[in-house]
Amino acid sequence: MITKATLEDVSNLNKLINSAYRGESSKKGWTTEVNLLVGPRTNEKELTETFQNTKNTILKFTENNQITGCVLLIEKEQQLYLGMLTVSPELQNSGVGKKLLQEAEIHASALGLPKIVMTVISVREELIAWYKRNGYFDTGAREPFPVSDVHIPITIQPLEFIVLEKRIG
């Protein structure tokens, strides 16, 4: 079941997101960043701040009262920004991610937004291919990869974001 997450979900979302992107548990899934970055993907403070902005929505996928997937949606001008699409490593390739993408499209349509955009680390070729199979295209735009306490590269490959987009409706 997909519903809007709330502040009460912050701790569980934090555990889920970090388990899917970084650390040993992320190696069970195919979307891990463990070979590219170290440190947490997010933290409870950042997630709490996310909920405090009314332009942000986090959708959660819940099964047996456990959050096993989520996605961050941000209203930005005439588009919806999609970020932090997360599925528990044990459930990747089960259709949860696709369901969250579909729900994001419904959310964009309800807001009257004609497109969804996202950024993906350029070296994540398998993930980019998955988004393309789900209707997203490479806009050709590139953005610098931010280095911070949350984003600490451990690869010699230069990292940058590619901008993907999908038109809605």
N, C-alpha and C positions, 0 to 999 in steps of 0.2 A: 504494500500500500504506500502511495506517495502522498505526503502531506507537507505543510509548511513546518519547518523546524522552529523552535522557540529558544529563548535564553536557557531554559531548563535542560536543553539538549547539548549545551556547549561542551561539557566534559566528555560525553560519548562521541560527539562529532570530532573533537580533538584527537581522541584515541583512534578513531576510524581513519581519519585523514592521514595521520602520521604513520599508521600501520600499513597503509596502501602505497605511500610515496617513498618513505625512508625507513631505514633500519632492516633488521634481519627478516621480520615478518613480511616485508614488501617483496622479498625475493620469491614468494609463493605465487605472486601474480605477474602479469606481463607489463604492467604499467609502472614498475618501480623506477625511481630516480637514484637508487642507491649507488650506482656506478658513476653518477655525475655530480651529486651534491651530498654534503653532510649536514647534520643538524636537523632540527625539526622542520616540517613543512609549514606548520602553523603552531599557534599556541592559544591557550584559553583567553588571554587578554585580547589578541587580535580578533578572535571569533566573537567575543563579547562586543567589541567595537563595531564589528560588521553588523550585528543585530541592531545597534543603536542608530544606524543610518536607514531612514525610511525608504531609500532607493534600492536597498539590498534585500534579497529574499534567499533563504537557504531552503531548498526542498530536501526532504529526507525520504529514503526508501526504508520501510520498516517491515520486518518479518519476524513473527513470534516475539513481539515486543522488543526487538533488537534492531538498532539502526545499522543497516548493512550497505547503504549507499547514500550519497548526497551530491548536491550541486549548488554552487553559488551563482545567483543571477543578479545583475546590477543594471538598473535603468540608466542609460547614458544617452542623452539627446534623443536621436531617432533610431536607437538600436538597443538591443539587450546584450550585455556582456556576460558570457558564460565562463565560469572559472571553477577550479577545484572539483571537477567531476571526479567522484571517488566511488569505488566499489571495493568492498572487502576482498583482499587477495584470494581468499578461498572461494569466492563467488564470481570472480571475473570469468568472462565468456559464458555467463548464464542468462544474459539479456537484461540485467539490471541497468547497465549503462545506457543501453538503447532506450529503455523505458524512461529514464531520467531525461535523455535528450528530447524525447517526444513530449514530455511534460513541460520542458523548457519552451518548446515551440508553442504549446497551448498558452503558456504564461505570456510569451511575447505577443501573441495574437490578442489576448485579453487586454493587454496594455496598448494595443494599436501600433506596435512596433514592427516595421517591415523586415528586419533582419536581426540575426544573432551573430555576434563576432566573438572570437576568442584568440588567445595567444598560446602557442605551443612551442616548447624548446625545439629548435631546428633539428637537432640530432635525434629526436624521438621519431624516427621514420615510421616505425610500426604503428605508433599512435596516430600520427598524421594520416597514414593510409586508412586507418579505421574511421577517422572523422570524415575523410573523403568518401568512403563507402556509405556514410550516413548523410551525404548531401552537402558537405562543406567543401569550399574551394579555397585555394591559396590565393590571396588577394595580391601577392607580390610585395606587400608591405613588410618591413622588418623593424623590430624594436630592440634596443639594447637589453641585455639580460641584467637585472639589478643584482648587485652583490650586497648582501647585508647580513645581519645576524641570523636571518632565516634562510638565506640563499648563499651557501658557501661552496663554490665549485671545487671539485677534486679531480677534474679531468683536464688534460692539456688541450682538448678540443675547445676552440672558441665557442661560447654559447651566445645565442641570440634567439629572440622569439620570432616566429613567423605568425602572421595574422591570417586566420581562417574566417570564413564568413558563410552564412547560409541565408538565403532569402526565404521569407515566410509568406505563405499564401499565394 
